[in-house]
Amino acid sequence: MLKFNFSVTTRDGQRVENIQIHGKDLPDAERKLRQMYRDCEVLQYKTIDPDKRIAQSADIEDVLSLIAKDS
């Protein structure tokens, strides 16, 4: 399943960015978006690559072990 990132303007004029929605394709994701934000205007969207993984952030123990190795 693909993931889409939307930026919209609501019917009240509020700008909402970084709305991430899963969908089988763009029309499916946009349908789900419009269920949450009725009568919104889509300003932009992009497909998020599902194969690209975000690197895991380091915890304090990892940082301390790196510092200890330098000393």
N, CA, C and O atoms as CSV, one atom per row, in Angstrom:
chain,resi,resn,atom,element,x,y,z
A,1,MET,N,N,0.844,-1.171,0.000
A,1,MET,CA,C,0.000,0.000,0.000
A,1,MET,C,C,0.893,1.240,0.000
A,1,MET,O,O,1.885,1.298,0.727
A,2,LEU,N,N,0.545,2.205,-0.798
A,2,LEU,CA,C,1.319,3.431,-0.906
A,2,LEU,C,C,0.944,4.412,0.194
A,2,LEU,O,O,-0.102,4.289,0.831
A,3,LYS,N,N,1.817,5.383,0.400
A,3,LYS,CA,C,1.557,6.433,1.378
A,3,LYS,C,C,1.691,7.771,0.655
A,3,LYS,O,O,2.629,7.980,-0.114
A,4,PHE,N,N,0.744,8.672,0.909
A,4,PHE,CA,C,0.728,9.983,0.282
A,4,PHE,C,C,0.787,11.063,1.344
A,4,PHE,O,O,0.222,10.915,2.428
A,5,ASN,N,N,1.476,12.151,1.024
A,5,ASN,CA,C,1.605,13.297,1.921
A,5,ASN,C,C,0.871,14.467,1.263
A,5,ASN,O,O,1.206,14.864,0.147
A,6,PHE,N,N,-0.131,15.019,1.956
A,6,PHE,CA,C,-0.952,16.097,1.410
A,6,PHE,C,C,-0.752,17.388,2.195
A,6,PHE,O,O,-0.488,17.368,3.398
A,7,SER,N,N,-0.884,18.512,1.488
A,7,SER,CA,C,-1.019,19.831,2.095
A,7,SER,C,C,-2.327,20.395,1.557
A,7,SER,O,O,-2.545,20.423,0.345
A,8,VAL,N,N,-3.201,20.847,2.460
A,8,VAL,CA,C,-4.529,21.304,2.047
A,8,VAL,C,C,-4.881,22.628,2.713
A,8,VAL,O,O,-4.275,23.032,3.706
A,9,THR,N,N,-5.872,23.283,2.139
A,9,THR,CA,C,-6.523,24.419,2.772
A,9,THR,C,C,-7.947,23.958,3.081
A,9,THR,O,O,-8.660,23.497,2.189
A,10,THR,N,N,-8.356,24.082,4.334
A,10,THR,CA,C,-9.686,23.637,4.732
A,10,THR,C,C,-10.732,24.635,4.252
A,10,THR,O,O,-10.393,25.712,3.762
A,11,ARG,N,N,-11.994,24.277,4.393
A,11,ARG,CA,C,-13.060,25.179,3.956
A,11,ARG,C,C,-13.100,26.447,4.794
A,11,ARG,O,O,-13.682,27.445,4.370
A,12,ASP,N,N,-12.490,26.426,5.980
A,12,ASP,CA,C,-12.410,27.616,6.837
A,12,ASP,C,C,-11.194,28.480,6.514
A,12,ASP,O,O,-11.033,29.560,7.083
A,13,GLY,N,N,-10.332,28.008,5.597
A,13,GLY,CA,C,-9.160,28.774,5.209
A,13,GLY,C,C,-7.891,28.410,5.955
A,13,GLY,O,O,-6.843,29.013,5.726
A,14,GLN,N,N,-7.973,27.434,6.844
A,14,GLN,CA,C,-6.790,26.978,7.578
A,14,GLN,C,C,-5.913,26.155,6.640
A,14,GLN,O,O,-6.414,25.371,5.834
A,15,ARG,N,N,-4.610,26.341,6.751
A,15,ARG,CA,C,-3.685,25.519,5.974
A,15,ARG,C,C,-3.194,24.378,6.856
A,15,ARG,O,O,-2.729,24.604,7.973
A,16,VAL,N,N,-3.299,23.159,6.353
A,16,VAL,CA,C,-2.862,21.968,7.083
A,16,VAL,C,C,-1.852,21.255,6.195
A,16,VAL,O,O,-2.130,20.950,5.035
A,17,GLU,N,N,-0.674,20.994,6.758
A,17,GLU,CA,C,0.395,20.363,5.988
A,17,GLU,C,C,0.767,19.017,6.583
A,17,GLU,O,O,0.452,18.719,7.735
A,18,ASN,N,N,1.437,18.220,5.786
A,18,ASN,CA,C,1.969,16.915,6.192
A,18,ASN,C,C,0.902,15.964,6.697
A,18,ASN,O,O,1.061,15.356,7.756
A,19,ILE,N,N,-0.173,15.830,5.960
A,19,ILE,CA,C,-1.199,14.837,6.268
A,19,ILE,C,C,-0.804,13.571,5.516
A,19,ILE,O,O,-0.814,13.556,4.285
A,20,GLN,N,N,-0.460,12.519,6.234
A,20,GLN,CA,C,-0.023,11.282,5.602
A,20,GLN,C,C,-1.152,10.266,5.617
A,20,GLN,O,O,-1.711,9.948,6.667
A,21,ILE,N,N,-1.479,9.757,4.422
A,21,ILE,CA,C,-2.594,8.827,4.272
A,21,ILE,C,C,-2.154,7.646,3.413
A,21,ILE,O,O,-1.521,7.828,2.373
A,22,HIS,N,N,-2.491,6.441,3.853
A,22,HIS,CA,C,-2.241,5.232,3.073
A,22,HIS,C,C,-3.380,5.051,2.082
A,22,HIS,O,O,-4.535,5.354,2.380
A,23,GLY,N,N,-3.042,4.557,0.910
A,23,GLY,CA,C,-4.056,4.258,-0.089
A,23,GLY,C,C,-3.482,3.365,-1.167
A,23,GLY,O,O,-2.267,3.311,-1.361
A,24,LYS,N,N,-4.358,2.664,-1.869
A,24,LYS,CA,C,-3.872,1.792,-2.934
A,24,LYS,C,C,-3.425,2.590,-4.151
A,24,LYS,O,O,-2.594,2.133,-4.937
A,25,ASP,N,N,-3.996,3.809,-4.301
A,25,ASP,CA,C,-3.576,4.735,-5.338
A,25,ASP,C,C,-3.986,6.145,-4.906
A,25,ASP,O,O,-4.575,6.320,-3.840
A,26,LEU,N,N,-3.677,7.148,-5.732
A,26,LEU,CA,C,-3.968,8.532,-5.371
A,26,LEU,C,C,-5.457,8.795,-5.169
A,26,LEU,O,O,-5.811,9.440,-4.183
A,27,PRO,N,N,-6.355,8.329,-6.052
A,27,PRO,CA,C,-7.784,8.572,-5.807
A,27,PRO,C,C,-8.292,7.977,-4.489
A,27,PRO,O,O,-9.139,8.571,-3.823
A,28,ASP,N,N,-7.778,6.818,-4.121
A,28,ASP,CA,C,-8.183,6.188,-2.859
A,28,ASP,C,C,-7.715,7.028,-1.672
A,28,ASP,O,O,-8.475,7.238,-0.726
A,29,ALA,N,N,-6.478,7.507,-1.713
A,29,ALA,CA,C,-5.954,8.341,-0.626
A,29,ALA,C,C,-6.705,9.670,-0.560
A,29,ALA,O,O,-7.003,10.162,0.528
A,30,GLU,N,N,-7.008,10.249,-1.715
A,30,GLU,CA,C,-7.731,11.523,-1.727
A,30,GLU,C,C,-9.159,11.352,-1.209
A,30,GLU,O,O,-9.688,12.253,-0.558
A,31,ARG,N,N,-9.781,10.224,-1.485
A,31,ARG,CA,C,-11.122,9.939,-0.957
A,31,ARG,C,C,-11.086,9.906,0.569
A,31,ARG,O,O,-11.959,10.468,1.229
A,32,LYS,N,N,-10.066,9.241,1.125
A,32,LYS,CA,C,-9.921,9.179,2.582
A,32,LYS,C,C,-9.644,10.565,3.154
A,32,LYS,O,O,-10.159,10.914,4.216
A,33,LEU,N,N,-8.836,11.352,2.454
A,33,LEU,CA,C,-8.545,12.719,2.890
A,33,LEU,C,C,-9.825,13.544,2.964
A,33,LEU,O,O,-10.044,14.264,3.938
A,34,ARG,N,N,-10.667,13.444,1.949
A,34,ARG,CA,C,-11.904,14.239,1.901
A,34,ARG,C,C,-12.953,13.768,2.908
A,34,ARG,O,O,-13.898,14.499,3.207
A,35,GLN,N,N,-12.793,12.562,3.427
A,35,GLN,CA,C,-13.672,12.143,4.520
A,35,GLN,C,C,-13.326,12.891,5.803
A,35,GLN,O,O,-14.202,13.169,6.621
A,36,MET,N,N,-12.043,13.215,5.974
A,36,MET,CA,C,-11.607,13.952,7.164
A,36,MET,C,C,-11.731,15.460,6.980
A,36,MET,O,O,-12.125,16.174,7.902
A,37,TYR,N,N,-11.391,15.942,5.783
A,37,TYR,CA,C,-11.407,17.381,5.489
A,37,TYR,C,C,-12.363,17.624,4.324
A,37,TYR,O,O,-11.941,17.759,3.175
A,38,ARG,N,N,-13.636,17.676,4.634
A,38,ARG,CA,C,-14.653,17.867,3.610
A,38,ARG,C,C,-14.504,19.252,2.974
A,38,ARG,O,O,-14.254,20.236,3.671
A,39,ASP,N,N,-14.656,19.321,1.666
A,39,ASP,CA,C,-14.581,20.564,0.880
A,39,ASP,C,C,-13.225,21.247,1.000
A,39,ASP,O,O,-13.146,22.472,0.913
A,40,CYS,N,N,-12.158,20.478,1.200
A,40,CYS,CA,C,-10.819,21.072,1.269
A,40,CYS,C,C,-10.270,21.265,-0.144
A,40,CYS,O,O,-10.743,20.654,-1.103
A,41,GLU,N,N,-9.268,22.124,-0.245
A,41,GLU,CA,C,-8.560,22.325,-1.507
A,41,GLU,C,C,-7.165,21.725,-1.345
A,41,GLU,O,O,-6.413,22.125,-0.457
A,42,VAL,N,N,-6.828,20.775,-2.193
A,42,VAL,CA,C,-5.521,20.146,-2.130
A,42,VAL,C,C,-4.515,21.094,-2.779
A,42,VAL,O,O,-4.617,21.407,-3.965
A,43,LEU,N,N,-3.546,21.543,-1.990
A,43,LEU,CA,C,-2.521,22.447,-2.494
A,43,LEU,C,C,-1.399,21.681,-3.174
A,43,LEU,O,O,-0.919,22.072,-4.238
A,44,GLN,N,N,-0.989,20.589,-2.552
A,44,GLN,CA,C,0.028,19.737,-3.149
A,44,GLN,C,C,-0.015,18.366,-2.501
A,44,GLN,O,O,-0.543,18.185,-1.404
A,45,TYR,N,N,0.551,17.419,-3.206
A,45,TYR,CA,C,0.675,16.067,-2.665
A,45,TYR,C,C,1.943,15.455,-3.222
A,45,TYR,O,O,2.455,15.878,-4.259
A,46,LYS,N,N,2.440,14.455,-2.519
A,46,LYS,CA,C,3.557,13.676,-3.039
A,46,LYS,C,C,3.431,12.252,-2.536
A,46,LYS,O,O,2.868,11.996,-1.471
A,47,THR,N,N,3.959,11.343,-3.313
A,47,THR,CA,C,3.976,9.938,-2.943
A,47,THR,C,C,5.225,9.685,-2.117
A,47,THR,O,O,6.323,10.090,-2.498
A,48,ILE,N,N,5.057,9.021,-0.997
A,48,ILE,CA,C,6.183,8.677,-0.134
A,48,ILE,C,C,6.637,7.278,-0.517
A,48,ILE,O,O,5.833,6.348,-0.580
A,49,ASP,N,N,7.920,7.139,-0.769
A,49,ASP,CA,C,8.496,5.867,-1.183
A,49,ASP,C,C,8.440,4.876,-0.024
A,49,ASP,O,O,9.098,5.093,0.994
A,50,PRO,N,N,7.671,3.793,-0.152
A,50,PRO,CA,C,7.559,2.841,0.958
A,50,PRO,C,C,8.837,2.040,1.195
A,50,PRO,O,O,9.016,1.480,2.276
A,51,ASP,N,N,9.732,1.974,0.202
A,51,ASP,CA,C,10.969,1.211,0.363
A,51,ASP,C,C,12.043,1.995,1.094
A,51,ASP,O,O,13.000,1.417,1.609
A,52,LYS,N,N,11.886,3.303,1.139
A,52,LYS,CA,C,12.876,4.143,1.812
A,52,LYS,C,C,12.573,4.134,3.308
A,52,LYS,O,O,11.492,4.541,3.734
A,53,ARG,N,N,13.505,3.682,4.072
A,53,ARG,CA,C,13.330,3.586,5.530
A,53,ARG,C,C,14.068,4.724,6.207
A,53,ARG,O,O,15.161,5.100,5.785
A,54,ILE,N,N,13.483,5.265,7.242
A,54,ILE,CA,C,14.130,6.301,8.028
A,54,ILE,C,C,15.127,5.625,8.967
A,54,ILE,O,O,14.808,4.642,9.636
A,55,ALA,N,N,16.319,6.164,9.000
A,55,ALA,CA,C,17.343,5.592,9.870
A,55,ALA,C,C,16.921,5.726,11.331
A,55,ALA,O,O,16.363,6.743,11.744
A,56,GLN,N,N,17.193,4.696,12.086
A,56,GLN,CA,C,16.824,4.702,13.495
A,56,GLN,C,C,17.680,5.723,14.235
A,56,GLN,O,O,18.893,5.779,14.037
A,57,SER,N,N,17.069,6.508,15.061
A,57,SER,CA,C,17.811,7.520,15.804
A,57,SER,C,C,18.632,6.849,16.911
A,57,SER,O,O,18.274,5.786,17.417
A,58,ALA,N,N,19.723,7.491,17.262
A,58,ALA,CA,C,20.606,6.957,18.294
A,58,ALA,C,C,20.049,7.287,19.675
A,58,ALA,O,O,19.519,8.375,19.901
A,59,ASP,N,N,20.174,6.347,20.577
A,59,ASP,CA,C,19.770,6.633,21.951
A,59,ASP,C,C,21.002,7.064,22.740
A,59,ASP,O,O,22.113,7.040,22.210
A,60,ILE,N,N,20.823,7.447,23.969
A,60,ILE,CA,C,21.896,8.000,24.794
A,60,ILE,C,C,23.031,6.995,25.001
A,60,ILE,O,O,24.195,7.385,25.092
A,61,GLU,N,N,22.701,5.714,25.076
A,61,GLU,CA,C,23.731,4.704,25.267
A,61,GLU,C,C,24.653,4.610,24.053
A,61,GLU,O,O,25.860,4.422,24.203
A,62,ASP,N,N,24.087,4.741,22.845
A,62,ASP,CA,C,24.916,4.737,21.634
A,62,ASP,C,C,25.851,5.935,21.615
A,62,ASP,O,O,27.023,5.811,21.259
A,63,VAL,N,N,25.337,7.082,21.993
A,63,VAL,CA,C,26.158,8.297,22.012
A,63,VAL,C,C,27.279,8.168,23.031
A,63,VAL,O,O,28.425,8.508,22.736
A,64,LEU,N,N,26.964,7.682,24.224
A,64,LEU,CA,C,27.979,7.520,25.254
A,64,LEU,C,C,29.052,6.513,24.845
A,64,LEU,O,O,30.227,6.710,25.152
A,65,SER,N,N,28.671,5.450,24.165
A,65,SER,CA,C,29.668,4.468,23.731
A,65,SER,C,C,30.588,5.069,22.670
A,65,SER,O,O,31.774,4.741,22.635
A,66,LEU,N,N,30.073,5.931,21.814
A,66,LEU,CA,C,30.915,6.605,20.821
A,66,LEU,C,C,31.891,7.554,21.506
A,66,LEU,O,O,33.060,7.629,21.127
A,67,ILE,N,N,31.410,8.277,22.515
A,67,ILE,CA,C,32.278,9.196,23.245
A,67,ILE,C,C,33.358,8.429,23.983
A,67,ILE,O,O,34.512,8.858,24.014
A,68,ALA,N,N,33.002,7.306,24.574
A,68,ALA,CA,C,33.967,6.510,25.336
A,68,ALA,C,C,35.049,5.931,24.420
A,68,ALA,O,O,36.191,5.778,24.851
A,69,LYS,N,N,34.715,5.609,23.170
A,69,LYS,CA,C,35.681,5.070,22.229
A,69,LYS,C,C,36.723,6.111,21.840
A,69,LYS,O,O,37.879,5.770,21.588
A,70,ASP,N,N,36.315,7.394,21.788
A,70,ASP,CA,C,37.247,8.466,21.420
A,70,ASP,C,C,38.241,8.769,22.525
A,70,ASP,O,O,39.347,9.229,22.240
A,71,SER,N,N,37.886,8.530,23.757
A,71,SER,CA,C,38.759,8.888,24.886
A,71,SER,C,C,39.890,7.932,25.082
A,71,SER,O,O,40.699,8.111,25.992
